[in-house]
Amino acid sequence: SGFNSIGHMDTMLRGRHHIGHYKEGEEFIQNVFHVLFMLFSGKEKSNLTICWLQYEISKVVQCLQTKNKKKLKAQGRKSKKLAKNLLKAPDNRNHLSLWKLYAYLEWLLGNIDDARKVFDTALCTAGTGGLKSPQICSLSLLYAQLEVELLESLEGAVMSRAVHILTKLAESGPYVPYSGQVLPVNVLKARKTYENALQDHLSKTPVSDWDQVSDTNQLVNLVGCYALFQYLTLGIDAAVLIYAQTSEKLEAPGPQKCENTGENFGIQNFPSALEAVTLLHTNLLRFHMKISVYPLNPLREALTEALKRYPSNQSLWRSYIHIERKSHSASKARRFFDGVTRSTNSLEPWLFAIQAEQMRKKLIENVQRADVGEIHSTIPETGLTNRIVALFEHAVQSENGTHCPLLWRMYLNFLV
């Protein structure tokens, strides 16, 4: 028809049947992958393979969000077929990052036992790199995180499969699948190993010798594994302590102190590590609040601090909206949004401020419409409508907002 959107637009509140990838857009994207696949080889090809699998996983996640079981089944079949074909290629057989994504795909589709087999097989064939291998570390972290999400409470968590995975990682020996128990002596040894590994990593000097990407990833995975291990064996406070110590260390080298190393290091590499560590920290707090009683304040403080520093991090904003939605007073969140939008050029704070107000409006309308027939039409909620329009007006006047099609479409959609 000439103007069918390619891909999809998550922010629009549409009927369930609309959400998903349009056929033409989907064909186009698949063609791009197929064509590029012929052109690349070696490392580039494996990076492209990872992108392709991540894209397939994003479609599965979308089906999960819309709770469309029929579509999920069909999408799952397609994605699994593609993943298996990609893994059959000789170059990819020992590629741990791909095995990790394939296991994650199985897990999302609800095939927990199959996913565990894939994870176990990958870890058994990965060798004995332990904490020194970034890929084994990253694989074990995802596996342990997924296992932790299945826990109903922290009782007996010391004997869980997640602790077994993290203990085996610290031992650096060949991996042995979980047999139902974890020896206390192994837990103590693993804790010592983690502690030493983290100290070694953080005391690497001079910092400018770091290989940018792999060392940053390695540090983040190591901190994630150690904190999760502490959480399962000692509790939330021990885990939070690890995050606090790491953040303190990463914040220490300011740009002004690093002038003599030739490269302005304080700014370049650490923010990415610090941002990732903060994300792990807030996610763990959110999870802990879900399975046990815990005050909201530590999470709120961690999120507001992080968002002042990383105003364009969408995951952090999502968490922030999620927790503020539960509070009855909107003023604190509004003041915070206002402060962040004034101090940054990025668009995310505007978009999330608008989304938060739209959620509030929807909530109020649902309450007003409850079981009273047609009465709701006589008392429209104009205050919030005016506030949202004002937010849109300010957002489209900002330099980045003027050029953001998404923002204009959301505005039009809202006015309609």
Secondary structure, DSSP 8 states (H G I E B T S, - for coil): -----SS--TTS---GGG-S--HHHHHHHHHHHHHHHHH--HHHHHHHHHHHHHHHHHHHHHHHHTT-HHHHHHHHHHHHHHHHHHHHSGGGTT-HHHHHHHHHHHHHTT-HHHHHHHHHHHHHHT-S-GGG-HHHHHHHHHHHHHHHHT-SSSTTGGGSHHHHHHHHHHHTS------S---HHHHHHHHHHHHHHHHHHHT-SSGGGS-HHHHHHHHHHHHHHHHHHHHHHT-HHHHHHHHHHHHHHHHSS-GGGGGGGSS-HHHHTHHHHHHHHHHHHHHHHHHHHHHS---SHHHHHHHHHHHHH-TT-HHHHHHHHHHHTTSS--HHHHHHHHHHHHH---SHHHHHHHHHHHHHHHHHHHHHTTTSGGGGGGS--HHHHHHHHHHHHHHHHSHHHHT-HHHHHHHHHHH-
